[in-house]
Amino acid sequence: MNSSGDSEPDVDVEITGKLLARMEERYGRPVPLLVRIRLTEGPCRDDWCQPIRSLVADFVADGTRPASAVPVKSSNGITVYFDPGLLQSIRKRKGKVTIGLTPLGKIKIEGIHYPY
């Protein structure tokens, strides 16, 4: 619980102006984001290769809450959904998470270190 007494975790999340502009351009309004870890198969041709973990963020334009995701309000008032394990790692490090756009227009996430 945070200091205001609701169940929202104490996490500092900021969404940059460029990403907000992209939401307005694409959807006409700010929409929630889902931040999760994606596992992809490694380059090995045998079964010994470890999966490659990467962070991804997607727009949740239909407004439905993803299963098992924990909602967090950003400093801009936009809901960002996190995987529970990832959120626990963020809370442990007490860092600031910034979600924005790369120069090529892809969503980038800074300030998250995940141990698994």
C-alpha positions as a Markdown table, in Angstrom:
| # | Residue | x | y | z |
|---|---|---|---|---|
| 1 | Met | 0.0 | 0.0 | 0.0 |
| 2 | Asn | 1.1 | 3.5 | -0.6 |
| 3 | Ser | 0.9 | 6.5 | 1.7 |
| 4 | Ser | -2.6 | 7.4 | 0.5 |
| 5 | Gly | -4.0 | 4.1 | 1.7 |
| 6 | Asp | -5.0 | 2.5 | -1.6 |
| 7 | Ser | -3.6 | -0.7 | -2.9 |
| 8 | Glu | -1.4 | 0.8 | -5.6 |
| 9 | Pro | 2.3 | -0.1 | -5.2 |
| 10 | Asp | 4.8 | 2.7 | -4.5 |
| 11 | Val | 6.6 | 2.8 | -7.9 |
| 12 | Asp | 7.8 | 6.0 | -9.7 |
| 13 | Val | 6.8 | 5.7 | -13.3 |
| 14 | Glu | 7.0 | 8.5 | -15.9 |
| 15 | Ile | 5.8 | 8.4 | -19.5 |
| 16 | Thr | 7.6 | 10.9 | -21.8 |
| 17 | Gly | 5.9 | 13.5 | -23.8 |
| 18 | Lys | 6.8 | 11.9 | -27.1 |
| 19 | Leu | 5.0 | 8.7 | -26.1 |
| 20 | Leu | 2.0 | 10.7 | -24.9 |
| 21 | Ala | 1.9 | 12.4 | -28.3 |
| 22 | Arg | 2.0 | 9.0 | -30.0 |
| 23 | Met | -1.0 | 7.8 | -27.9 |
| 24 | Glu | -3.0 | 10.9 | -28.9 |
| 25 | Glu | -2.0 | 10.5 | -32.5 |
| 26 | Arg | -2.9 | 6.8 | -32.7 |
| 27 | Tyr | -5.9 | 6.5 | -30.3 |
| 28 | Gly | -7.0 | 10.1 | -29.7 |
| 29 | Arg | -6.5 | 9.8 | -26.0 |
| 30 | Pro | -3.9 | 8.4 | -23.5 |
| 31 | Val | -4.2 | 4.6 | -23.2 |
| 32 | Pro | -2.8 | 2.1 | -20.6 |
| 33 | Leu | 0.4 | 0.3 | -21.2 |
| 34 | Leu | 1.4 | -3.3 | -20.4 |
| 35 | Val | 5.1 | -3.9 | -19.5 |
| 36 | Arg | 6.2 | -7.5 | -19.4 |
| 37 | Ile | 9.2 | -9.8 | -20.0 |
| 38 | Arg | 9.2 | -11.6 | -23.4 |
| 39 | Leu | 11.1 | -14.9 | -23.7 |
| 40 | Thr | 12.4 | -15.8 | -27.1 |
| 41 | Glu | 14.3 | -18.9 | -28.1 |
| 42 | Gly | 18.1 | -18.5 | -28.2 |
| 43 | Pro | 20.2 | -19.0 | -31.3 |
| 44 | Cys | 21.4 | -22.5 | -30.4 |
| 45 | Arg | 20.3 | -25.4 | -32.6 |
| 46 | Asp | 20.3 | -27.8 | -29.6 |
| 47 | Asp | 18.2 | -27.8 | -26.4 |
| 48 | Trp | 21.0 | -26.3 | -24.2 |
| 49 | Cys | 20.4 | -22.7 | -25.2 |
| 50 | Gln | 18.9 | -20.4 | -22.5 |
| 51 | Pro | 15.9 | -18.3 | -23.5 |
| 52 | Ile | 16.6 | -14.6 | -24.2 |
| 53 | Arg | 14.7 | -12.2 | -21.9 |
| 54 | Ser | 13.7 | -8.8 | -23.1 |
| 55 | Leu | 11.3 | -6.1 | -21.8 |
| 56 | Val | 8.4 | -5.1 | -24.0 |
| 57 | Ala | 5.6 | -2.6 | -23.6 |
| 58 | Asp | 2.4 | -2.7 | -25.6 |
| 59 | Phe | -0.6 | -0.4 | -25.7 |
| 60 | Val | -3.8 | -1.7 | -24.1 |
| 61 | Ala | -6.2 | 0.2 | -26.3 |
| 62 | Asp | -9.4 | -1.7 | -25.4 |
| 63 | Gly | -9.0 | -0.8 | -21.7 |
| 64 | Thr | -9.2 | -4.4 | -20.4 |
| 65 | Arg | -6.9 | -5.3 | -17.5 |
| 66 | Pro | -4.5 | -8.0 | -18.6 |
| 67 | Ala | -4.7 | -11.2 | -16.5 |
| 68 | Ser | -2.4 | -11.2 | -13.4 |
| 69 | Ala | -1.0 | -7.7 | -14.2 |
| 70 | Val | -0.7 | -5.2 | -11.4 |
| 71 | Pro | -1.9 | -1.6 | -12.3 |
| 72 | Val | 0.3 | 1.4 | -11.4 |
| 73 | Lys | -0.5 | 5.0 | -12.1 |
| 74 | Ser | 2.3 | 7.0 | -13.8 |
| 75 | Ser | 3.2 | 10.5 | -12.8 |
| 76 | Asn | 1.1 | 11.5 | -15.9 |
| 77 | Gly | -2.0 | 9.7 | -14.6 |
| 78 | Ile | -1.8 | 6.9 | -17.1 |
| 79 | Thr | -2.2 | 3.3 | -16.0 |
| 80 | Val | 0.8 | 1.0 | -16.6 |
| 81 | Tyr | 0.3 | -2.7 | -16.0 |
| 82 | Phe | 3.3 | -4.7 | -14.8 |
| 83 | Asp | 3.9 | -8.4 | -14.4 |
| 84 | Pro | 3.9 | -9.1 | -10.6 |
| 85 | Gly | 7.5 | -10.5 | -10.5 |
| 86 | Leu | 8.8 | -7.6 | -12.5 |
| 87 | Leu | 7.0 | -5.1 | -10.3 |
| 88 | Gln | 8.5 | -6.7 | -7.2 |
| 89 | Ser | 12.0 | -6.3 | -8.7 |
| 90 | Ile | 11.2 | -2.6 | -9.4 |
| 91 | Arg | 10.0 | -2.0 | -5.9 |
| 92 | Lys | 13.1 | -3.7 | -4.4 |
| 93 | Arg | 15.4 | -1.3 | -6.2 |
| 94 | Lys | 13.3 | 1.8 | -5.6 |
| 95 | Gly | 14.2 | 3.2 | -8.9 |
| 96 | Lys | 12.4 | 5.4 | -11.4 |
| 97 | Val | 11.0 | 3.8 | -14.5 |
| 98 | Thr | 10.8 | 5.9 | -17.6 |
| 99 | Ile | 8.8 | 4.8 | -20.7 |
| 100 | Gly | 9.4 | 6.7 | -23.9 |
| 101 | Leu | 10.2 | 6.4 | -27.6 |
| 102 | Thr | 13.5 | 5.6 | -29.3 |
| 103 | Pro | 14.6 | 7.9 | -32.2 |
| 104 | Leu | 13.1 | 5.2 | -34.5 |
| 105 | Gly | 9.7 | 5.4 | -32.8 |
| 106 | Lys | 9.9 | 2.1 | -30.8 |
| 107 | Ile | 8.8 | 2.0 | -27.1 |
| 108 | Lys | 11.8 | 2.0 | -24.8 |
| 109 | Ile | 11.8 | 1.3 | -21.0 |
| 110 | Glu | 14.6 | 2.6 | -18.7 |
| 111 | Gly | 15.2 | 2.0 | -15.1 |
| 112 | Ile | 14.2 | -1.7 | -14.8 |
| 113 | His | 16.6 | -4.4 | -13.7 |
| 114 | Tyr | 15.1 | -7.9 | -13.6 |
| 115 | Pro | 16.8 | -10.8 | -11.9 |
| 116 | Tyr | 15.1 | -13.7 | -13.6 |
